[in-house]
């Protein structure tokens, strides 16, 4: 299984974990996004950067399913 698919599956699992509060799920999703960005460096390829951006969009859409206002804000800022 590719790393990108693993991240998306993990994001879906977090978003659907109803044992956690909305804030906890949102925080865990944002932490997952942060890990992807922190693994990028000056030697990262364009494909790696594109994959992280794609993962971010997916994660932000998961956040949007939990907290619509925050999700819209995050996705909207990606496009700027």
PDB file of N, CA, C and O in Angstrom:
ATOM      1  N   UNK A   1       0.856  -1.174   0.000  1.00  0.00           N
ATOM      2  CA  UNK A   1       0.000   0.000   0.000  1.00  0.00           C
ATOM      3  C   UNK A   1       0.902   1.238   0.000  1.00  0.00           C
ATOM      4  O   UNK A   1       1.884   1.302   0.739  1.00  0.00           O
ATOM      5  N   UNK A   2       0.559   2.204  -0.827  1.00  0.00           N
ATOM      6  CA  UNK A   2       1.377   3.398  -0.924  1.00  0.00           C
ATOM      7  C   UNK A   2       1.193   4.285   0.301  1.00  0.00           C
ATOM      8  O   UNK A   2       0.190   4.203   1.010  1.00  0.00           O
ATOM      9  N   UNK A   3       2.183   5.129   0.527  1.00  0.00           N
ATOM     10  CA  UNK A   3       2.125   6.033   1.677  1.00  0.00           C
ATOM     11  C   UNK A   3       0.936   6.988   1.561  1.00  0.00           C
ATOM     12  O   UNK A   3       0.275   7.286   2.556  1.00  0.00           O
ATOM     13  N   UNK A   4       0.669   7.465   0.345  1.00  0.00           N
ATOM     14  CA  UNK A   4      -0.444   8.396   0.143  1.00  0.00           C
ATOM     15  C   UNK A   4      -1.765   7.736   0.515  1.00  0.00           C
ATOM     16  O   UNK A   4      -2.607   8.355   1.165  1.00  0.00           O
ATOM     17  N   UNK A   5      -1.950   6.496   0.110  1.00  0.00           N
ATOM     18  CA  UNK A   5      -3.188   5.774   0.423  1.00  0.00           C
ATOM     19  C   UNK A   5      -3.299   5.532   1.926  1.00  0.00           C
ATOM     20  O   UNK A   5      -4.389   5.606   2.493  1.00  0.00           O
ATOM     21  N   UNK A   6      -2.167   5.243   2.569  1.00  0.00           N
ATOM     22  CA  UNK A   6      -2.151   5.013   4.009  1.00  0.00           C
ATOM     23  C   UNK A   6      -2.576   6.270   4.758  1.00  0.00           C
ATOM     24  O   UNK A   6      -3.362   6.191   5.702  1.00  0.00           O
ATOM     25  N   UNK A   7      -2.070   7.414   4.351  1.00  0.00           N
ATOM     26  CA  UNK A   7      -2.413   8.683   4.997  1.00  0.00           C
ATOM     27  C   UNK A   7      -3.903   8.954   4.842  1.00  0.00           C
ATOM     28  O   UNK A   7      -4.560   9.378   5.794  1.00  0.00           O
ATOM     29  N   UNK A   8      -4.436   8.714   3.662  1.00  0.00           N
ATOM     30  CA  UNK A   8      -5.860   8.965   3.430  1.00  0.00           C
ATOM     31  C   UNK A   8      -6.727   8.011   4.241  1.00  0.00           C
ATOM     32  O   UNK A   8      -7.760   8.418   4.773  1.00  0.00           O
ATOM     33  N   UNK A   9      -6.324   6.750   4.342  1.00  0.00           N
ATOM     34  CA  UNK A   9      -7.073   5.798   5.163  1.00  0.00           C
ATOM     35  C   UNK A   9      -7.041   6.196   6.635  1.00  0.00           C
ATOM     36  O   UNK A   9      -8.052   6.100   7.331  1.00  0.00           O
ATOM     37  N   UNK A  10      -5.884   6.640   7.102  1.00  0.00           N
ATOM     38  CA  UNK A  10      -5.757   7.083   8.487  1.00  0.00           C
ATOM     39  C   UNK A  10      -6.625   8.314   8.738  1.00  0.00           C
ATOM     40  O   UNK A  10      -7.268   8.422   9.782  1.00  0.00           O
ATOM     41  N   UNK A  11      -6.642   9.237   7.786  1.00  0.00           N
ATOM     42  CA  UNK A  11      -7.468  10.445   7.924  1.00  0.00           C
ATOM     43  C   UNK A  11      -8.944  10.072   8.008  1.00  0.00           C
ATOM     44  O   UNK A  11      -9.678  10.624   8.828  1.00  0.00           O
ATOM     45  N   UNK A  12      -9.377   9.149   7.176  1.00  0.00           N
ATOM     46  CA  UNK A  12     -10.772   8.702   7.219  1.00  0.00           C
ATOM     47  C   UNK A  12     -11.095   8.038   8.551  1.00  0.00           C
ATOM     48  O   UNK A  12     -12.167   8.254   9.116  1.00  0.00           O
ATOM     49  N   UNK A  13     -10.167   7.235   9.047  1.00  0.00           N
ATOM     50  CA  UNK A  13     -10.373   6.544  10.325  1.00  0.00           C
ATOM     51  C   UNK A  13     -10.520   7.560  11.459  1.00  0.00           C
ATOM     52  O   UNK A  13     -11.402   7.425  12.307  1.00  0.00           O
ATOM     53  N   UNK A  14      -9.669   8.563  11.471  1.00  0.00           N
ATOM     54  CA  UNK A  14      -9.735   9.604  12.508  1.00  0.00           C
ATOM     55  C   UNK A  14     -11.066  10.356  12.399  1.00  0.00           C
ATOM     56  O   UNK A  14     -11.731  10.590  13.409  1.00  0.00           O
ATOM     57  N   UNK A  15     -11.449  10.727  11.194  1.00  0.00           N
ATOM     58  CA  UNK A  15     -12.670  11.509  10.989  1.00  0.00           C
ATOM     59  C   UNK A  15     -13.915  10.749  11.442  1.00  0.00           C
ATOM     60  O   UNK A  15     -14.901  11.359  11.855  1.00  0.00           O
ATOM     61  N   UNK A  16     -13.871   9.429  11.366  1.00  0.00           N
ATOM     62  CA  UNK A  16     -15.038   8.608  11.719  1.00  0.00           C
ATOM     63  C   UNK A  16     -14.980   8.030  13.126  1.00  0.00           C
ATOM     64  O   UNK A  16     -15.839   7.233  13.503  1.00  0.00           O
ATOM     65  N   UNK A  17     -13.986   8.419  13.899  1.00  0.00           N
ATOM     66  CA  UNK A  17     -13.855   7.910  15.265  1.00  0.00           C
ATOM     67  C   UNK A  17     -14.753   8.731  16.190  1.00  0.00           C
ATOM     68  O   UNK A  17     -14.339   9.758  16.728  1.00  0.00           O
ATOM     69  N   UNK A  18     -15.974   8.266  16.364  1.00  0.00           N
ATOM     70  CA  UNK A  18     -16.962   9.020  17.127  1.00  0.00           C
ATOM     71  C   UNK A  18     -16.773   8.884  18.631  1.00  0.00           C
ATOM     72  O   UNK A  18     -17.552   9.447  19.401  1.00  0.00           O
ATOM     73  N   UNK A  19     -15.752   8.147  19.064  1.00  0.00           N
ATOM     74  CA  UNK A  19     -15.399   8.105  20.482  1.00  0.00           C
ATOM     75  C   UNK A  19     -14.627   9.354  20.885  1.00  0.00           C
ATOM     76  O   UNK A  19     -14.464   9.637  22.072  1.00  0.00           O
ATOM     77  N   UNK A  20     -14.152  10.102  19.886  1.00  0.00           N
ATOM     78  CA  UNK A  20     -13.413  11.338  20.126  1.00  0.00           C
ATOM     79  C   UNK A  20     -14.347  12.523  19.929  1.00  0.00           C
ATOM     80  O   UNK A  20     -15.347  12.429  19.217  1.00  0.00           O
ATOM     81  N   UNK A  21     -14.011  13.629  20.562  1.00  0.00           N
ATOM     82  CA  UNK A  21     -14.792  14.847  20.363  1.00  0.00           C
ATOM     83  C   UNK A  21     -14.452  15.444  19.000  1.00  0.00           C
ATOM     84  O   UNK A  21     -13.482  15.046  18.355  1.00  0.00           O
ATOM     85  N   UNK A  22     -15.256  16.389  18.582  1.00  0.00           N
ATOM     86  CA  UNK A  22     -14.999  17.086  17.319  1.00  0.00           C
ATOM     87  C   UNK A  22     -13.631  17.747  17.359  1.00  0.00           C
ATOM     88  O   UNK A  22     -12.876  17.680  16.389  1.00  0.00           O
ATOM     89  N   UNK A  23     -13.312  18.381  18.470  1.00  0.00           N
ATOM     90  CA  UNK A  23     -12.020  19.062  18.604  1.00  0.00           C
ATOM     91  C   UNK A  23     -10.868  18.062  18.541  1.00  0.00           C
ATOM     92  O   UNK A  23      -9.850  18.342  17.908  1.00  0.00           O
ATOM     93  N   UNK A  24     -11.006  16.910  19.182  1.00  0.00           N
ATOM     94  CA  UNK A  24      -9.942  15.911  19.170  1.00  0.00           C
ATOM     95  C   UNK A  24      -9.729  15.365  17.757  1.00  0.00           C
ATOM     96  O   UNK A  24      -8.592  15.202  17.315  1.00  0.00           O
ATOM     97  N   UNK A  25     -10.821  15.086  17.058  1.00  0.00           N
ATOM     98  CA  UNK A  25     -10.691  14.576  15.682  1.00  0.00           C
ATOM     99  C   UNK A  25     -10.046  15.623  14.780  1.00  0.00           C
ATOM    100  O   UNK A  25      -9.174  15.309  13.970  1.00  0.00           O
ATOM    101  N   UNK A  26     -10.485  16.873  14.929  1.00  0.00           N
ATOM    102  CA  UNK A  26      -9.915  17.953  14.121  1.00  0.00           C
ATOM    103  C   UNK A  26      -8.433  18.113  14.417  1.00  0.00           C
ATOM    104  O   UNK A  26      -7.628  18.238  13.493  1.00  0.00           O
ATOM    105  N   UNK A  27      -8.064  18.112  15.681  1.00  0.00           N
ATOM    106  CA  UNK A  27      -6.659  18.260  16.052  1.00  0.00           C
ATOM    107  C   UNK A  27      -5.812  17.119  15.502  1.00  0.00           C
ATOM    108  O   UNK A  27      -4.707  17.352  15.013  1.00  0.00           O
ATOM    109  N   UNK A  28      -6.317  15.890  15.577  1.00  0.00           N
ATOM    110  CA  UNK A  28      -5.557  14.754  15.061  1.00  0.00           C
ATOM    111  C   UNK A  28      -5.379  14.839  13.553  1.00  0.00           C
ATOM    112  O   UNK A  28      -4.320  14.496  13.027  1.00  0.00           O
ATOM    113  N   UNK A  29      -6.420  15.297  12.855  1.00  0.00           N
ATOM    114  CA  UNK A  29      -6.296  15.463  11.402  1.00  0.00           C
ATOM    115  C   UNK A  29      -5.278  16.545  11.056  1.00  0.00           C
ATOM    116  O   UNK A  29      -4.487  16.380  10.128  1.00  0.00           O
ATOM    117  N   UNK A  30      -5.296  17.640  11.791  1.00  0.00           N
ATOM    118  CA  UNK A  30      -4.337  18.715  11.529  1.00  0.00           C
ATOM    119  C   UNK A  30      -2.913  18.274  11.876  1.00  0.00           C
ATOM    120  O   UNK A  30      -1.962  18.688  11.214  1.00  0.00           O
ATOM    121  N   UNK A  31      -2.761  17.446  12.900  1.00  0.00           N
ATOM    122  CA  UNK A  31      -1.440  16.893  13.229  1.00  0.00           C
ATOM    123  C   UNK A  31      -0.950  15.996  12.103  1.00  0.00           C
ATOM    124  O   UNK A  31       0.227  16.037  11.743  1.00  0.00           O
ATOM    125  N   UNK A  32      -1.844  15.185  11.545  1.00  0.00           N
ATOM    126  CA  UNK A  32      -1.483  14.319  10.428  1.00  0.00           C
ATOM    127  C   UNK A  32      -1.014  15.155   9.239  1.00  0.00           C
ATOM    128  O   UNK A  32      -0.042  14.804   8.569  1.00  0.00           O
ATOM    129  N   UNK A  33      -1.700  16.248   8.986  1.00  0.00           N
ATOM    130  CA  UNK A  33      -1.300  17.152   7.914  1.00  0.00           C
ATOM    131  C   UNK A  33       0.075  17.763   8.194  1.00  0.00           C
ATOM    132  O   UNK A  33       0.905  17.890   7.294  1.00  0.00           O
ATOM    133  N   UNK A  34       0.299  18.137   9.447  1.00  0.00           N
ATOM    134  CA  UNK A  34       1.574  18.743   9.842  1.00  0.00           C
ATOM    135  C   UNK A  34       2.734  17.778   9.623  1.00  0.00           C
ATOM    136  O   UNK A  34       3.810  18.188   9.188  1.00  0.00           O
ATOM    137  N   UNK A  35       2.521  16.509   9.921  1.00  0.00           N
ATOM    138  CA  UNK A  35       3.584  15.514   9.750  1.00  0.00           C
ATOM    139  C   UNK A  35       4.004  15.443   8.278  1.00  0.00           C
ATOM    140  O   UNK A  35       5.194  15.380   7.967  1.00  0.00           O
ATOM    141  N   UNK A  36       3.024  15.452   7.389  1.00  0.00           N
ATOM    142  CA  UNK A  36       3.344  15.412   5.956  1.00  0.00           C
ATOM    143  C   UNK A  36       4.184  16.595   5.534  1.00  0.00           C
ATOM    144  O   UNK A  36       5.147  16.438   4.783  1.00  0.00           O
ATOM    145  N   UNK A  37       3.829  17.786   6.009  1.00  0.00           N
ATOM    146  CA  UNK A  37       4.579  18.980   5.638  1.00  0.00           C
ATOM    147  C   UNK A  37       5.955  19.017   6.304  1.00  0.00           C
ATOM    148  O   UNK A  37       6.915  19.513   5.713  1.00  0.00           O
ATOM    149  N   UNK A  38       6.055  18.504   7.509  1.00  0.00           N
ATOM    150  CA  UNK A  38       7.353  18.541   8.193  1.00  0.00           C
ATOM    151  C   UNK A  38       8.346  17.567   7.575  1.00  0.00           C
ATOM    152  O   UNK A  38       9.554  17.708   7.767  1.00  0.00           O
ATOM    153  N   UNK A  39       7.849  16.582   6.837  1.00  0.00           N
ATOM    154  CA  UNK A  39       8.748  15.640   6.161  1.00  0.00           C
ATOM    155  C   UNK A  39       9.288  16.187   4.845  1.00  0.00           C
ATOM    156  O   UNK A  39      10.193  15.597   4.255  1.00  0.00           O
ATOM    157  N   UNK A  40       8.742  17.308   4.381  1.00  0.00           N
ATOM    158  CA  UNK A  40       9.260  17.934   3.161  1.00  0.00           C
ATOM    159  C   UNK A  40      10.521  18.717   3.499  1.00  0.00           C
ATOM    160  O   UNK A  40      10.659  19.263   4.594  1.00  0.00           O
ATOM    161  N   UNK A  41      11.422  18.761   2.551  1.00  0.00           N
ATOM    162  CA  UNK A  41      12.649  19.516   2.744  1.00  0.00           C
ATOM    163  C   UNK A  41      13.084  20.135   1.433  1.00  0.00           C
ATOM    164  O   UNK A  41      12.375  20.052   0.430  1.00  0.00           O
ATOM    165  N   UNK A  42      14.238  20.746   1.444  1.00  0.00           N
ATOM    166  CA  UNK A  42      14.713  21.406   0.226  1.00  0.00           C
ATOM    167  C   UNK A  42      15.056  20.394  -0.863  1.00  0.00           C
ATOM    168  O   UNK A  42      15.115  20.742  -2.042  1.00  0.00           O
ATOM    169  N   UNK A  43      15.282  19.153  -0.470  1.00  0.00           N
ATOM    170  CA  UNK A  43      15.608  18.119  -1.447  1.00  0.00           C
ATOM    171  C   UNK A  43      14.382  17.339  -1.917  1.00  0.00           C
ATOM    172  O   UNK A  43      14.525  16.367  -2.658  1.00  0.00           O
ATOM    173  N   UNK A  44      13.196  17.739  -1.508  1.00  0.00           N
ATOM    174  CA  UNK A  44      11.966  17.057  -1.915  1.00  0.00           C
ATOM    175  C   UNK A  44      11.689  17.315  -3.386  1.00  0.00           C
ATOM    176  O   UNK A  44      11.903  18.416  -3.894  1.00  0.00           O
ATOM    177  N   UNK A  45      11.211  16.285  -4.051  1.00  0.00           N
ATOM    178  CA  UNK A  45      10.905  16.409  -5.480  1.00  0.00           C
ATOM    179  C   UNK A  45       9.553  17.083  -5.659  1.00  0.00           C
ATOM    180  O   UNK A  45       8.765  17.200  -4.720  1.00  0.00           O
ATOM    181  N   UNK A  46       9.305  17.521  -6.879  1.00  0.00           N
ATOM    182  CA  UNK A  46       8.016  18.145  -7.196  1.00  0.00           C
ATOM    183  C   UNK A  46       6.881  17.148  -6.979  1.00  0.00           C
ATOM    184  O   UNK A  46       5.797  17.532  -6.541  1.00  0.00           O
ATOM    185  N   UNK A  47       7.117  15.884  -7.279  1.00  0.00           N
ATOM    186  CA  UNK A  47       6.089  14.856  -7.086  1.00  0.00           C
ATOM    187  C   UNK A  47       5.758  14.678  -5.605  1.00  0.00           C
ATOM    188  O   UNK A  47       4.594  14.501  -5.244  1.00  0.00           O
ATOM    189  N   UNK A  48       6.775  14.723  -4.753  1.00  0.00           N
ATOM    190  CA  UNK A  48       6.549  14.606  -3.309  1.00  0.00           C
ATOM    191  C   UNK A  48       5.748  15.800  -2.790  1.00  0.00           C
ATOM    192  O   UNK A  48       4.834  15.637  -1.982  1.00  0.00           O
ATOM    193  N   UNK A  49       6.092  16.993  -3.257  1.00  0.00           N
ATOM    194  CA  UNK A  49       5.371  18.190  -2.844  1.00  0.00           C
ATOM    195  C   UNK A  49       3.917  18.144  -3.314  1.00  0.00           C
ATOM    196  O   UNK A  49       3.009  18.548  -2.588  1.00  0.00           O
ATOM    197  N   UNK A  50       3.707  17.650  -4.531  1.00  0.00           N
ATOM    198  CA  UNK A  50       2.357  17.531  -5.072  1.00  0.00           C
ATOM    199  C   UNK A  50       1.548  16.516  -4.268  1.00  0.00           C
ATOM    200  O   UNK A  50       0.362  16.729  -4.014  1.00  0.00           O
ATOM    201  N   UNK A  51       2.182  15.416  -3.869  1.00  0.00           N
ATOM    202  CA  UNK A  51       1.499  14.388  -3.070  1.00  0.00           C
ATOM    203  C   UNK A  51       1.085  14.931  -1.707  1.00  0.00           C
ATOM    204  O   UNK A  51      -0.011  14.638  -1.229  1.00  0.00           O
ATOM    205  N   UNK A  52       1.958  15.720  -1.078  1.00  0.00           N
ATOM    206  CA  UNK A  52       1.630  16.303   0.225  1.00  0.00           C
ATOM    207  C   UNK A  52       0.479  17.297   0.082  1.00  0.00           C
ATOM    208  O   UNK A  52      -0.396  17.359   0.946  1.00  0.00           O
ATOM    209  N   UNK A  53       0.473  18.063  -0.988  1.00  0.00           N
ATOM    210  CA  UNK A  53      -0.618  19.013  -1.211  1.00  0.00           C
ATOM    211  C   UNK A  53      -1.933  18.274  -1.435  1.00  0.00           C
ATOM    212  O   UNK A  53      -2.979  18.698  -0.944  1.00  0.00           O
ATOM    213  N   UNK A  54      -1.879  17.181  -2.169  1.00  0.00           N
ATOM    214  CA  UNK A  54      -3.069  16.366  -2.395  1.00  0.00           C
ATOM    215  C   UNK A  54      -3.580  15.776  -1.084  1.00  0.00           C
ATOM    216  O   UNK A  54      -4.783  15.769  -0.821  1.00  0.00           O
ATOM    217  N   UNK A  55      -2.657  15.283  -0.268  1.00  0.00           N
ATOM    218  CA  UNK A  55      -3.021  14.744   1.048  1.00  0.00           C
ATOM    219  C   UNK A  55      -3.649  15.832   1.916  1.00  0.00           C
ATOM    220  O   UNK A  55      -4.632  15.585   2.613  1.00  0.00           O
ATOM    221  N   UNK A  56      -3.079  17.033   1.872  1.00  0.00           N
ATOM    222  CA  UNK A  56      -3.607  18.149   2.658  1.00  0.00           C
ATOM    223  C   UNK A  56      -5.038  18.460   2.254  1.00  0.00           C
ATOM    224  O   UNK A  56      -5.902  18.653   3.109  1.00  0.00           O
ATOM    225  N   UNK A  57      -5.286  18.508   0.968  1.00  0.00           N
ATOM    226  CA  UNK A  57      -6.641  18.794   0.477  1.00  0.00           C
ATOM    227  C   UNK A  57      -7.607  17.718   0.977  1.00  0.00           C
ATOM    228  O   UNK A  57      -8.713  18.032   1.417  1.00  0.00           O
ATOM    229  N   UNK A  58      -7.192  16.456   0.911  1.00  0.00           N
ATOM    230  CA  UNK A  58      -8.040  15.362   1.379  1.00  0.00           C
ATOM    231  C   UNK A  58      -8.303  15.502   2.883  1.00  0.00           C
ATOM    232  O   UNK A  58      -9.441  15.370   3.334  1.00  0.00           O
ATOM    233  N   UNK A  59      -7.254  15.768   3.645  1.00  0.00           N
ATOM    234  CA  UNK A  59      -7.392  15.922   5.102  1.00  0.00           C
ATOM    235  C   UNK A  59      -8.299  17.104   5.424  1.00  0.00           C
ATOM    236  O   UNK A  59      -9.156  17.001   6.302  1.00  0.00           O
ATOM    237  N   UNK A  60      -8.126  18.215   4.733  1.00  0.00           N
ATOM    238  CA  UNK A  60      -8.951  19.397   4.983  1.00  0.00           C
ATOM    239  C   UNK A  60     -10.418  19.121   4.638  1.00  0.00           C
ATOM    240  O   UNK A  60     -11.317  19.647   5.293  1.00  0.00           O
ATOM    241  N   UNK A  61     -10.658  18.310   3.628  1.00  0.00           N
ATOM    242  CA  UNK A  61     -12.032  17.938   3.313  1.00  0.00           C
ATOM    243  C   UNK A  61     -12.618  17.032   4.393  1.00  0.00           C
ATOM    244  O   UNK A  61     -13.821  17.077   4.650  1.00  0.00           O
ATOM    245  N   UNK A  62     -11.788  16.216   5.022  1.00  0.00           N
ATOM    246  CA  UNK A  62     -12.245  15.417   6.158  1.00  0.00           C
ATOM    247  C   UNK A  62     -12.604  16.344   7.327  1.00  0.00           C
ATOM    248  O   UNK A  62     -13.604  16.132   8.014  1.00  0.00           O
ATOM    249  N   UNK A  63     -11.784  17.365   7.541  1.00  0.00           N
ATOM    250  CA  UNK A  63     -12.074  18.357   8.588  1.00  0.00           C
ATOM    251  C   UNK A  63     -13.397  19.043   8.267  1.00  0.00           C
ATOM    252  O   UNK A  63     -14.205  19.295   9.160  1.00  0.00           O
ATOM    253  N   UNK A  64     -13.611  19.341   6.996  1.00  0.00           N
ATOM    254  CA  UNK A  64     -14.842  20.009   6.566  1.00  0.00           C
ATOM    255  C   UNK A  64     -16.073  19.166   6.917  1.00  0.00           C
ATOM    256  O   UNK A  64     -17.134  19.715   7.214  1.00  0.00           O
ATOM    257  N   UNK A  65     -15.937  17.850   6.884  1.00  0.00           N
ATOM    258  CA  UNK A  65     -17.040  16.970   7.260  1.00  0.00           C
ATOM    259  C   UNK A  65     -17.337  17.005   8.748  1.00  0.00           C
ATOM    260  O   UNK A  65     -18.440  16.666   9.176  1.00  0.00           O
ATOM    261  N   UNK A  66     -16.355  17.413   9.534  1.00  0.00           N
ATOM    262  CA  UNK A  66     -16.506  17.483  10.989  1.00  0.00           C
ATOM    263  C   UNK A  66     -16.899  18.892  11.414  1.00  0.00           C
ATOM    264  O   UNK A  66     -17.838  19.086  12.186  1.00  0.00           O
ATOM    265  N   UNK A  67     -16.159  19.874  10.894  1.00  0.00           N
ATOM    266  CA  UNK A  67     -16.367  21.290  11.235  1.00  0.00           C
ATOM    267  C   UNK A  67     -16.374  22.049   9.912  1.00  0.00           C
ATOM    268  O   UNK A  67     -15.323  22.432   9.397  1.00  0.00           O
ATOM    269  N   UNK A  68     -17.567  22.261   9.371  1.00  0.00           N
ATOM    270  CA  UNK A  68     -17.694  22.820   8.028  1.00  0.00           C
ATOM    271  C   UNK A  68     -17.027  24.179   7.880  1.00  0.00           C
ATOM    272  O   UNK A  68     -16.365  24.432   6.873  1.00  0.00           O
ATOM    273  N   UNK A  69     -17.186  25.049   8.853  1.00  0.00           N
ATOM    274  CA  UNK A  69     -16.619  26.393   8.758  1.00  0.00           C
ATOM    275  C   UNK A  69     -15.093  26.338   8.691  1.00  0.00           C
ATOM    276  O   UNK A  69     -14.493  26.985   7.833  1.00  0.00           O
ATOM    277  N   UNK A  70     -14.463  25.582   9.575  1.00  0.00           N
ATOM    278  CA  UNK A  70     -13.005  25.466   9.577  1.00  0.00           C
ATOM    279  C   UNK A  70     -12.523  24.788   8.303  1.00  0.00           C
ATOM    280  O   UNK A  70     -11.536  25.216   7.704  1.00  0.00           O
ATOM    281  N   UNK A  71     -13.215  23.732   7.888  1.00  0.00           N
ATOM    282  CA  UNK A  71     -12.829  23.026   6.665  1.00  0.00           C
ATOM    283  C   UNK A  71     -12.859  23.911   5.446  1.00  0.00           C
ATOM    284  O   UNK A  71     -11.941  23.877   4.626  1.00  0.00           O
ATOM    285  N   UNK A  72     -13.920  24.717   5.315  1.00  0.00           N
ATOM    286  CA  UNK A  72     -14.011  25.642   4.180  1.00  0.00           C
ATOM    287  C   UNK A  72     -12.868  26.649   4.206  1.00  0.00           C
ATOM    288  O   UNK A  72     -12.299  26.985   3.168  1.00  0.00           O
ATOM    289  N   UNK A  73     -12.542  27.119   5.388  1.00  0.00           N
ATOM    290  CA  UNK A  73     -11.450  28.080   5.535  1.00  0.00           C
ATOM    291  C   UNK A  73     -10.116  27.455   5.105  1.00  0.00           C
ATOM    292  O   UNK A  73      -9.339  28.077   4.381  1.00  0.00           O
ATOM    293  N   UNK A  74      -9.863  26.246   5.548  1.00  0.00           N
ATOM    294  CA  UNK A  74      -8.607  25.566   5.214  1.00  0.00           C
ATOM    295  C   UNK A  74      -8.498  25.270   3.722  1.00  0.00           C
ATOM    296  O   UNK A  74      -7.460  25.524   3.111  1.00  0.00           O
ATOM    297  N   UNK A  75      -9.563  24.735   3.139  1.00  0.00           N
ATOM    298  CA  UNK A  75      -9.547  24.428   1.713  1.00  0.00           C
ATOM    299  C   UNK A  75      -9.443  25.714   0.897  1.00  0.00           C
ATOM    300  O   UNK A  75      -8.716  25.768  -0.095  1.00  0.00           O
ATOM    301  N   UNK A  76     -10.164  26.736   1.312  1.00  0.00           N
ATOM    302  CA  UNK A  76     -10.124  28.022   0.590  1.00  0.00           C
ATOM    303  C   UNK A  76      -8.750  28.631   0.593  1.00  0.00           C
ATOM    304  O   UNK A  76      -8.335  29.217  -0.407  1.00  0.00           O
ATOM    305  N   UNK A  77      -8.030  28.511   1.689  1.00  0.00           N
ATOM    306  CA  UNK A  77      -6.687  29.082   1.769  1.00  0.00           C
ATOM    307  C   UNK A  77      -5.666  28.300   0.963  1.00  0.00           C
ATOM    308  O   UNK A  77      -4.608  28.834   0.631  1.00  0.00           O
ATOM    309  N   UNK A  78      -5.956  27.063   0.645  1.00  0.00           N
ATOM    310  CA  UNK A  78      -5.041  26.290  -0.205  1.00  0.00           C
ATOM    311  C   UNK A  78      -4.996  26.855  -1.610  1.00  0.00           C
ATOM    312  O   UNK A  78      -3.971  26.785  -2.289  1.00  0.00           O
ATOM    313  N   UNK A  79      -6.114  27.414  -2.038  1.00  0.00           N
ATOM    314  CA  UNK A  79      -6.228  27.883  -3.408  1.00  0.00           C
ATOM    315  C   UNK A  79      -5.637  29.269  -3.628  1.00  0.00           C
ATOM    316  O   UNK A  79      -5.589  29.755  -4.758  1.00  0.00           O
ATOM    317  N   UNK A  80      -5.188  29.901  -2.556  1.00  0.00           N
ATOM    318  CA  UNK A  80      -4.629  31.250  -2.685  1.00  0.00           C
ATOM    319  C   UNK A  80      -3.181  31.202  -3.021  1.00  0.00           C
ATOM    320  O   UNK A  80      -2.546  32.246  -3.168  1.00  0.00           O
TER     321      UNK A  80
END
